[in-house]
Amino acid sequence: MNERQRSTYTLRLDDELKSWLAERAKKNDRSMNAEVVSLLRYARSFEEAKELKAA
């Protein structure tokens, strides 16, 4: 089995955003970290698709 390299990053959130993230993670049956990764991947794919349209 291939293990992917992972980096550690400390993320500071205000209380309101942290609560929103925690609720969203619970709703999606994910950890908060998995929710952040999912949101970042979604944002990246959205941005890449937008760039392709502009090209």
CHARMM internal coordinates of N, CA and C (Angstrom, degrees):
IC EDIT
DIST 1 N 1 CA 1.4459
DIST 1 CA 1 C 1.5267
ANGL 1 N 1 CA 1 C 109.60
DIST 1 C 2 N 1.2968
ANGL 1 CA 1 C 2 N 116.12
DIHE 1 N 1 CA 1 C 2 N 132.16
DIST 2 N 2 CA 1.4661
ANGL 1 C 2 N 2 CA 122.54
DIHE 1 CA 1 C 2 N 2 CA -179.91
DIST 2 CA 2 C 1.5220
ANGL 2 N 2 CA 2 C 110.21
DIHE 1 C 2 N 2 CA 2 C -84.96
DIST 2 C 3 N 1.2969
ANGL 2 CA 2 C 3 N 117.13
DIHE 2 N 2 CA 2 C 3 N 125.91
DIST 3 N 3 CA 1.4609
ANGL 2 C 3 N 3 CA 119.49
DIHE 2 CA 2 C 3 N 3 CA 175.58
DIST 3 CA 3 C 1.5094
ANGL 3 N 3 CA 3 C 109.67
DIHE 2 C 3 N 3 CA 3 C -97.39
DIST 3 C 4 N 1.3293
ANGL 3 CA 3 C 4 N 115.46
DIHE 3 N 3 CA 3 C 4 N 131.48
DIST 4 N 4 CA 1.4611
ANGL 3 C 4 N 4 CA 119.58
DIHE 3 CA 3 C 4 N 4 CA 177.72
DIST 4 CA 4 C 1.5191
ANGL 4 N 4 CA 4 C 108.88
DIHE 3 C 4 N 4 CA 4 C -80.97
DIST 4 C 5 N 1.3121
ANGL 4 CA 4 C 5 N 115.21
DIHE 4 N 4 CA 4 C 5 N 146.94
DIST 5 N 5 CA 1.4529
ANGL 4 C 5 N 5 CA 119.26
DIHE 4 CA 4 C 5 N 5 CA 175.36
DIST 5 CA 5 C 1.5200
ANGL 5 N 5 CA 5 C 108.39
DIHE 4 C 5 N 5 CA 5 C -75.01
DIST 5 C 6 N 1.2839
ANGL 5 CA 5 C 6 N 116.37
DIHE 5 N 5 CA 5 C 6 N 140.42
DIST 6 N 6 CA 1.4570
ANGL 5 C 6 N 6 CA 121.57
DIHE 5 CA 5 C 6 N 6 CA 179.22
DIST 6 CA 6 C 1.5156
ANGL 6 N 6 CA 6 C 109.39
DIHE 5 C 6 N 6 CA 6 C -128.58
DIST 6 C 7 N 1.3104
ANGL 6 CA 6 C 7 N 114.52
DIHE 6 N 6 CA 6 C 7 N 145.40
DIST 7 N 7 CA 1.4568
ANGL 6 C 7 N 7 CA 121.01
DIHE 6 CA 6 C 7 N 7 CA 176.58
DIST 7 CA 7 C 1.5164
ANGL 7 N 7 CA 7 C 109.16
DIHE 6 C 7 N 7 CA 7 C -109.10
DIST 7 C 8 N 1.3007
ANGL 7 CA 7 C 8 N 115.66
DIHE 7 N 7 CA 7 C 8 N 151.12
DIST 8 N 8 CA 1.4544
ANGL 7 C 8 N 8 CA 121.22
DIHE 7 CA 7 C 8 N 8 CA 175.94
DIST 8 CA 8 C 1.5110
ANGL 8 N 8 CA 8 C 108.62
DIHE 7 C 8 N 8 CA 8 C -101.27
DIST 8 C 9 N 1.3293
ANGL 8 CA 8 C 9 N 115.43
DIHE 8 N 8 CA 8 C 9 N 137.43
DIST 9 N 9 CA 1.4576
ANGL 8 C 9 N 9 CA 121.07
DIHE 8 CA 8 C 9 N 9 CA -179.44
DIST 9 CA 9 C 1.5201
ANGL 9 N 9 CA 9 C 108.32
DIHE 8 C 9 N 9 CA 9 C -141.99
DIST 9 C 10 N 1.3077
ANGL 9 CA 9 C 10 N 117.24
DIHE 9 N 9 CA 9 C 10 N 127.90
DIST 10 N 10 CA 1.4529
ANGL 9 C 10 N 10 CA 121.24
DIHE 9 CA 9 C 10 N 10 CA 176.79
DIST 10 CA 10 C 1.5220
ANGL 10 N 10 CA 10 C 108.75
DIHE 9 C 10 N 10 CA 10 C -85.74
DIST 10 C 11 N 1.3050
ANGL 10 CA 10 C 11 N 115.88
DIHE 10 N 10 CA 10 C 11 N 128.22
DIST 11 N 11 CA 1.4530
ANGL 10 C 11 N 11 CA 121.44
DIHE 10 CA 10 C 11 N 11 CA -177.00
DIST 11 CA 11 C 1.5278
ANGL 11 N 11 CA 11 C 109.02
DIHE 10 C 11 N 11 CA 11 C -117.14
DIST 11 C 12 N 1.3134
ANGL 11 CA 11 C 12 N 116.41
DIHE 11 N 11 CA 11 C 12 N 124.69
DIST 12 N 12 CA 1.4639
ANGL 11 C 12 N 12 CA 121.00
DIHE 11 CA 11 C 12 N 12 CA 177.95
DIST 12 CA 12 C 1.5205
ANGL 12 N 12 CA 12 C 108.72
DIHE 11 C 12 N 12 CA 12 C -99.45
DIST 12 C 13 N 1.3256
ANGL 12 CA 12 C 13 N 116.36
DIHE 12 N 12 CA 12 C 13 N 126.33
DIST 13 N 13 CA 1.4575
ANGL 12 C 13 N 13 CA 122.25
DIHE 12 CA 12 C 13 N 13 CA -179.88
DIST 13 CA 13 C 1.5161
ANGL 13 N 13 CA 13 C 109.66
DIHE 12 C 13 N 13 CA 13 C -125.49
DIST 13 C 14 N 1.3318
ANGL 13 CA 13 C 14 N 115.88
DIHE 13 N 13 CA 13 C 14 N 145.95
DIST 14 N 14 CA 1.4601
ANGL 13 C 14 N 14 CA 116.98
DIHE 13 CA 13 C 14 N 14 CA 172.05
DIST 14 CA 14 C 1.5309
ANGL 14 N 14 CA 14 C 107.84
DIHE 13 C 14 N 14 CA 14 C -72.74
DIST 14 C 15 N 1.3280
ANGL 14 CA 14 C 15 N 117.25
DIHE 14 N 14 CA 14 C 15 N 163.17
DIST 15 N 15 CA 1.4605
ANGL 14 C 15 N 15 CA 121.79
DIHE 14 CA 14 C 15 N 15 CA -174.10
DIST 15 CA 15 C 1.5262
ANGL 15 N 15 CA 15 C 113.02
DIHE 14 C 15 N 15 CA 15 C -58.94
DIST 15 C 16 N 1.3210
ANGL 15 CA 15 C 16 N 116.60
DIHE 15 N 15 CA 15 C 16 N -39.42
DIST 16 N 16 CA 1.4682
ANGL 15 C 16 N 16 CA 120.27
DIHE 15 CA 15 C 16 N 16 CA -178.34
DIST 16 CA 16 C 1.5326
ANGL 16 N 16 CA 16 C 111.23
DIHE 15 C 16 N 16 CA 16 C -64.77
DIST 16 C 17 N 1.3168
ANGL 16 CA 16 C 17 N 116.50
DIHE 16 N 16 CA 16 C 17 N -45.02
DIST 17 N 17 CA 1.4580
ANGL 16 C 17 N 17 CA 120.42
DIHE 16 CA 16 C 17 N 17 CA -179.98
DIST 17 CA 17 C 1.5271
ANGL 17 N 17 CA 17 C 110.96
DIHE 16 C 17 N 17 CA 17 C -68.05
DIST 17 C 18 N 1.3162
ANGL 17 CA 17 C 18 N 116.63
DIHE 17 N 17 CA 17 C 18 N -38.21
DIST 18 N 18 CA 1.4667
ANGL 17 C 18 N 18 CA 120.37
DIHE 17 CA 17 C 18 N 18 CA 178.07
DIST 18 CA 18 C 1.5259
ANGL 18 N 18 CA 18 C 110.86
DIHE 17 C 18 N 18 CA 18 C -63.47
DIST 18 C 19 N 1.3174
ANGL 18 CA 18 C 19 N 116.97
DIHE 18 N 18 CA 18 C 19 N -41.36
DIST 19 N 19 CA 1.4663
ANGL 18 C 19 N 19 CA 120.72
DIHE 18 CA 18 C 19 N 19 CA 178.01
DIST 19 CA 19 C 1.5230
ANGL 19 N 19 CA 19 C 111.04
DIHE 18 C 19 N 19 CA 19 C -64.13
DIST 19 C 20 N 1.3370
ANGL 19 CA 19 C 20 N 116.25
DIHE 19 N 19 CA 19 C 20 N -42.55
DIST 20 N 20 CA 1.4661
ANGL 19 C 20 N 20 CA 120.70
DIHE 19 CA 19 C 20 N 20 CA 178.35
DIST 20 CA 20 C 1.5237
ANGL 20 N 20 CA 20 C 109.96
DIHE 19 C 20 N 20 CA 20 C -61.04
DIST 20 C 21 N 1.3225
ANGL 20 CA 20 C 21 N 116.00
DIHE 20 N 20 CA 20 C 21 N -44.73
DIST 21 N 21 CA 1.4575
ANGL 20 C 21 N 21 CA 120.80
DIHE 20 CA 20 C 21 N 21 CA -179.58
DIST 21 CA 21 C 1.5282
ANGL 21 N 21 CA 21 C 111.05
DIHE 20 C 21 N 21 CA 21 C -64.09
DIST 21 C 22 N 1.3125
ANGL 21 CA 21 C 22 N 117.20
DIHE 21 N 21 CA 21 C 22 N -43.08
DIST 22 N 22 CA 1.4622
ANGL 21 C 22 N 22 CA 121.33
DIHE 21 CA 21 C 22 N 22 CA 179.74
DIST 22 CA 22 C 1.5274
ANGL 22 N 22 CA 22 C 110.90
DIHE 21 C 22 N 22 CA 22 C -62.76
DIST 22 C 23 N 1.3238
ANGL 22 CA 22 C 23 N 117.51
DIHE 22 N 22 CA 22 C 23 N -42.37
DIST 23 N 23 CA 1.4723
ANGL 22 C 23 N 23 CA 121.37
DIHE 22 CA 22 C 23 N 23 CA 178.32
DIST 23 CA 23 C 1.5204
ANGL 23 N 23 CA 23 C 110.57
DIHE 22 C 23 N 23 CA 23 C -64.38
DIST 23 C 24 N 1.3072
ANGL 23 CA 23 C 24 N 116.38
DIHE 23 N 23 CA 23 C 24 N -43.38
DIST 24 N 24 CA 1.4687
ANGL 23 C 24 N 24 CA 121.29
DIHE 23 CA 23 C 24 N 24 CA -179.80
DIST 24 CA 24 C 1.5287
ANGL 24 N 24 CA 24 C 110.19
DIHE 23 C 24 N 24 CA 24 C -64.40
DIST 24 C 25 N 1.3251
ANGL 24 CA 24 C 25 N 116.99
DIHE 24 N 24 CA 24 C 25 N -43.41
DIST 25 N 25 CA 1.4684
ANGL 24 C 25 N 25 CA 121.26
DIHE 24 CA 24 C 25 N 25 CA 179.11
DIST 25 CA 25 C 1.5257
ANGL 25 N 25 CA 25 C 110.45
DIHE 24 C 25 N 25 CA 25 C -62.04
DIST 25 C 26 N 1.3111
ANGL 25 CA 25 C 26 N 116.92
DIHE 25 N 25 CA 25 C 26 N -43.34
DIST 26 N 26 CA 1.4671
ANGL 25 C 26 N 26 CA 120.58
DIHE 25 CA 25 C 26 N 26 CA 179.72
DIST 26 CA 26 C 1.5296
ANGL 26 N 26 CA 26 C 110.31
DIHE 25 C 26 N 26 CA 26 C -63.68
DIST 26 C 27 N 1.3220
ANGL 26 CA 26 C 27 N 116.31
DIHE 26 N 26 CA 26 C 27 N -43.97
DIST 27 N 27 CA 1.4648
ANGL 26 C 27 N 27 CA 121.49
DIHE 26 CA 26 C 27 N 27 CA 179.60
DIST 27 CA 27 C 1.5278
ANGL 27 N 27 CA 27 C 111.24
DIHE 26 C 27 N 27 CA 27 C -60.77
DIST 27 C 28 N 1.3224
ANGL 27 CA 27 C 28 N 116.71
DIHE 27 N 27 CA 27 C 28 N -35.97
DIST 28 N 28 CA 1.4589
ANGL 27 C 28 N 28 CA 122.02
DIHE 27 CA 27 C 28 N 28 CA -178.76
DIST 28 CA 28 C 1.5287
ANGL 28 N 28 CA 28 C 113.07
DIHE 27 C 28 N 28 CA 28 C -93.66
DIST 28 C 29 N 1.3257
ANGL 28 CA 28 C 29 N 116.57
DIHE 28 N 28 CA 28 C 29 N 7.64
DIST 29 N 29 CA 1.4713
ANGL 28 C 29 N 29 CA 122.80
DIHE 28 CA 28 C 29 N 29 CA 179.54
DIST 29 CA 29 C 1.5250
ANGL 29 N 29 CA 29 C 111.69
DIHE 28 C 29 N 29 CA 29 C 53.83
DIST 29 C 30 N 1.3392
ANGL 29 CA 29 C 30 N 115.00
DIHE 29 N 29 CA 29 C 30 N 48.59
DIST 30 N 30 CA 1.4627
ANGL 29 C 30 N 30 CA 121.92
DIHE 29 CA 29 C 30 N 30 CA 179.09
DIST 30 CA 30 C 1.5198
ANGL 30 N 30 CA 30 C 109.46
DIHE 29 C 30 N 30 CA 30 C -130.00
DIST 30 C 31 N 1.3211
ANGL 30 CA 30 C 31 N 115.41
DIHE 30 N 30 CA 30 C 31 N 162.41
DIST 31 N 31 CA 1.4590
ANGL 30 C 31 N 31 CA 119.55
DIHE 30 CA 30 C 31 N 31 CA 168.73
DIST 31 CA 31 C 1.5276
ANGL 31 N 31 CA 31 C 107.68
DIHE 30 C 31 N 31 CA 31 C -74.30
DIST 31 C 32 N 1.3123
ANGL 31 CA 31 C 32 N 116.07
DIHE 31 N 31 CA 31 C 32 N 165.14
DIST 32 N 32 CA 1.4630
ANGL 31 C 32 N 32 CA 118.68
DIHE 31 CA 31 C 32 N 32 CA 177.52
DIST 32 CA 32 C 1.5260
ANGL 32 N 32 CA 32 C 110.30
DIHE 31 C 32 N 32 CA 32 C -63.13
DIST 32 C 33 N 1.3239
ANGL 32 CA 32 C 33 N 117.13
DIHE 32 N 32 CA 32 C 33 N -38.17
DIST 33 N 33 CA 1.4563
ANGL 32 C 33 N 33 CA 119.81
DIHE 32 CA 32 C 33 N 33 CA 178.31
DIST 33 CA 33 C 1.5256
ANGL 33 N 33 CA 33 C 110.74
DIHE 32 C 33 N 33 CA 33 C -61.98
DIST 33 C 34 N 1.3250
ANGL 33 CA 33 C 34 N 116.91
DIHE 33 N 33 CA 33 C 34 N -46.18
DIST 34 N 34 CA 1.4704
ANGL 33 C 34 N 34 CA 120.62
DIHE 33 CA 33 C 34 N 34 CA 179.46
DIST 34 CA 34 C 1.5251
ANGL 34 N 34 CA 34 C 110.91
DIHE 33 C 34 N 34 CA 34 C -62.16
DIST 34 C 35 N 1.3150
ANGL 34 CA 34 C 35 N 117.43
DIHE 34 N 34 CA 34 C 35 N -34.60
DIST 35 N 35 CA 1.4627
ANGL 34 C 35 N 35 CA 120.99
DIHE 34 CA 34 C 35 N 35 CA 178.12
DIST 35 CA 35 C 1.5283
ANGL 35 N 35 CA 35 C 110.82
DIHE 34 C 35 N 35 CA 35 C -67.53
DIST 35 C 36 N 1.3216
ANGL 35 CA 35 C 36 N 116.86
DIHE 35 N 35 CA 35 C 36 N -42.68
DIST 36 N 36 CA 1.4685
ANGL 35 C 36 N 36 CA 120.37
DIHE 35 CA 35 C 36 N 36 CA 177.43
DIST 36 CA 36 C 1.5255
ANGL 36 N 36 CA 36 C 110.07
DIHE 35 C 36 N 36 CA 36 C -61.66
DIST 36 C 37 N 1.3244
ANGL 36 CA 36 C 37 N 117.20
DIHE 36 N 36 CA 36 C 37 N -44.89
DIST 37 N 37 CA 1.4609
ANGL 36 C 37 N 37 CA 121.00
DIHE 36 CA 36 C 37 N 37 CA 179.19
DIST 37 CA 37 C 1.5188
ANGL 37 N 37 CA 37 C 110.44
DIHE 36 C 37 N 37 CA 37 C -61.37
DIST 37 C 38 N 1.3207
ANGL 37 CA 37 C 38 N 117.16
DIHE 37 N 37 CA 37 C 38 N -43.64
DIST 38 N 38 CA 1.4606
ANGL 37 C 38 N 38 CA 121.14
DIHE 37 CA 37 C 38 N 38 CA 179.14
DIST 38 CA 38 C 1.5299
ANGL 38 N 38 CA 38 C 111.42
DIHE 37 C 38 N 38 CA 38 C -61.31
DIST 38 C 39 N 1.3161
ANGL 38 CA 38 C 39 N 116.93
DIHE 38 N 38 CA 38 C 39 N -45.29
DIST 39 N 39 CA 1.4611
ANGL 38 C 39 N 39 CA 121.01
DIHE 38 CA 38 C 39 N 39 CA 179.17
DIST 39 CA 39 C 1.5266
ANGL 39 N 39 CA 39 C 111.83
DIHE 38 C 39 N 39 CA 39 C -63.95
DIST 39 C 40 N 1.3189
ANGL 39 CA 39 C 40 N 116.92
DIHE 39 N 39 CA 39 C 40 N -40.18
DIST 40 N 40 CA 1.4624
ANGL 39 C 40 N 40 CA 120.12
DIHE 39 CA 39 C 40 N 40 CA 178.45
DIST 40 CA 40 C 1.5220
ANGL 40 N 40 CA 40 C 111.71
DIHE 39 C 40 N 40 CA 40 C -66.80
DIST 40 C 41 N 1.3301
ANGL 40 CA 40 C 41 N 116.55
DIHE 40 N 40 CA 40 C 41 N -40.78
DIST 41 N 41 CA 1.4683
ANGL 40 C 41 N 41 CA 118.99
DIHE 40 CA 40 C 41 N 41 CA 177.68
DIST 41 CA 41 C 1.5270
ANGL 41 N 41 CA 41 C 110.99
DIHE 40 C 41 N 41 CA 41 C -64.14
DIST 41 C 42 N 1.3286
ANGL 41 CA 41 C 42 N 116.59
DIHE 41 N 41 CA 41 C 42 N -40.48
DIST 42 N 42 CA 1.4624
ANGL 41 C 42 N 42 CA 120.82
DIHE 41 CA 41 C 42 N 42 CA 177.73
DIST 42 CA 42 C 1.5333
ANGL 42 N 42 CA 42 C 110.24
DIHE 41 C 42 N 42 CA 42 C -62.15
DIST 42 C 43 N 1.3242
ANGL 42 CA 42 C 43 N 116.35
DIHE 42 N 42 CA 42 C 43 N -45.69
DIST 43 N 43 CA 1.4668
ANGL 42 C 43 N 43 CA 120.62
DIHE 42 CA 42 C 43 N 43 CA 179.95
DIST 43 CA 43 C 1.5224
ANGL 43 N 43 CA 43 C 110.65
DIHE 42 C 43 N 43 CA 43 C -62.65
DIST 43 C 44 N 1.3125
ANGL 43 CA 43 C 44 N 116.85
DIHE 43 N 43 CA 43 C 44 N -40.75
DIST 44 N 44 CA 1.4647
ANGL 43 C 44 N 44 CA 120.20
DIHE 43 CA 43 C 44 N 44 CA 179.66
DIST 44 CA 44 C 1.5238
ANGL 44 N 44 CA 44 C 110.91
DIHE 43 C 44 N 44 CA 44 C -64.78
DIST 44 C 45 N 1.3256
ANGL 44 CA 44 C 45 N 118.11
DIHE 44 N 44 CA 44 C 45 N -44.90
DIST 45 N 45 CA 1.4698
ANGL 44 C 45 N 45 CA 119.94
DIHE 44 CA 44 C 45 N 45 CA -179.24
DIST 45 CA 45 C 1.5296
ANGL 45 N 45 CA 45 C 110.73
DIHE 44 C 45 N 45 CA 45 C -66.58
DIST 45 C 46 N 1.3317
ANGL 45 CA 45 C 46 N 116.99
DIHE 45 N 45 CA 45 C 46 N -35.67
DIST 46 N 46 CA 1.4606
ANGL 45 C 46 N 46 CA 120.87
DIHE 45 CA 45 C 46 N 46 CA 176.83
DIST 46 CA 46 C 1.5234
ANGL 46 N 46 CA 46 C 110.18
DIHE 45 C 46 N 46 CA 46 C -63.66
DIST 46 C 47 N 1.3180
ANGL 46 CA 46 C 47 N 115.74
DIHE 46 N 46 CA 46 C 47 N -44.87
DIST 47 N 47 CA 1.4743
ANGL 46 C 47 N 47 CA 120.57
DIHE 46 CA 46 C 47 N 47 CA -179.43
DIST 47 CA 47 C 1.5325
ANGL 47 N 47 CA 47 C 111.43
DIHE 46 C 47 N 47 CA 47 C -65.57
DIST 47 C 48 N 1.3282
ANGL 47 CA 47 C 48 N 116.62
DIHE 47 N 47 CA 47 C 48 N -41.24
DIST 48 N 48 CA 1.4649
ANGL 47 C 48 N 48 CA 120.27
DIHE 47 CA 47 C 48 N 48 CA 178.85
DIST 48 CA 48 C 1.5230
ANGL 48 N 48 CA 48 C 110.97
DIHE 47 C 48 N 48 CA 48 C -64.94
DIST 48 C 49 N 1.3319
ANGL 48 CA 48 C 49 N 117.57
DIHE 48 N 48 CA 48 C 49 N -40.32
DIST 49 N 49 CA 1.4648
ANGL 48 C 49 N 49 CA 120.89
DIHE 48 CA 48 C 49 N 49 CA 178.28
DIST 49 CA 49 C 1.5346
ANGL 49 N 49 CA 49 C 110.46
DIHE 48 C 49 N 49 CA 49 C -64.76
DIST 49 C 50 N 1.3207
ANGL 49 CA 49 C 50 N 116.01
DIHE 49 N 49 CA 49 C 50 N -38.97
DIST 50 N 50 CA 1.4536
ANGL 49 C 50 N 50 CA 120.69
DIHE 49 CA 49 C 50 N 50 CA 178.29
DIST 50 CA 50 C 1.5374
ANGL 50 N 50 CA 50 C 110.81
DIHE 49 C 50 N 50 CA 50 C -63.85
DIST 50 C 51 N 1.3234
ANGL 50 CA 50 C 51 N 116.20
DIHE 50 N 50 CA 50 C 51 N -40.19
DIST 51 N 51 CA 1.4657
ANGL 50 C 51 N 51 CA 120.60
DIHE 50 CA 50 C 51 N 51 CA 178.36
DIST 51 CA 51 C 1.5207
ANGL 51 N 51 CA 51 C 111.60
DIHE 50 C 51 N 51 CA 51 C -66.38
DIST 51 C 52 N 1.3206
ANGL 51 CA 51 C 52 N 117.16
DIHE 51 N 51 CA 51 C 52 N -37.10
DIST 52 N 52 CA 1.4700
ANGL 51 C 52 N 52 CA 120.72
DIHE 51 CA 51 C 52 N 52 CA 178.34
DIST 52 CA 52 C 1.5326
ANGL 52 N 52 CA 52 C 110.87
DIHE 51 C 52 N 52 CA 52 C -64.80
DIST 52 C 53 N 1.3287
ANGL 52 CA 52 C 53 N 116.48
DIHE 52 N 52 CA 52 C 53 N -39.34
DIST 53 N 53 CA 1.4603
ANGL 52 C 53 N 53 CA 120.68
DIHE 52 CA 52 C 53 N 53 CA 178.45
DIST 53 CA 53 C 1.5252
ANGL 53 N 53 CA 53 C 111.25
DIHE 52 C 53 N 53 CA 53 C -64.46
DIST 53 C 54 N 1.3258
ANGL 53 CA 53 C 54 N 115.61
DIHE 53 N 53 CA 53 C 54 N -36.75
DIST 54 N 54 CA 1.4640
ANGL 53 C 54 N 54 CA 120.93
DIHE 53 CA 53 C 54 N 54 CA -177.78
DIST 54 CA 54 C 1.5308
ANGL 54 N 54 CA 54 C 111.31
DIHE 53 C 54 N 54 CA 54 C -73.85
DIST 54 C 55 N 1.2985
ANGL 54 CA 54 C 55 N 117.27
DIHE 54 N 54 CA 54 C 55 N -23.47
DIST 55 N 55 CA 1.4787
ANGL 54 C 55 N 55 CA 120.78
DIHE 54 CA 54 C 55 N 55 CA -176.44
DIST 55 CA 55 C 1.5081
ANGL 55 N 55 CA 55 C 112.69
DIHE 54 C 55 N 55 CA 55 C -76.52
END
COOR INIT
IC SEED 1 N 1 CA 1 C
IC BUILD
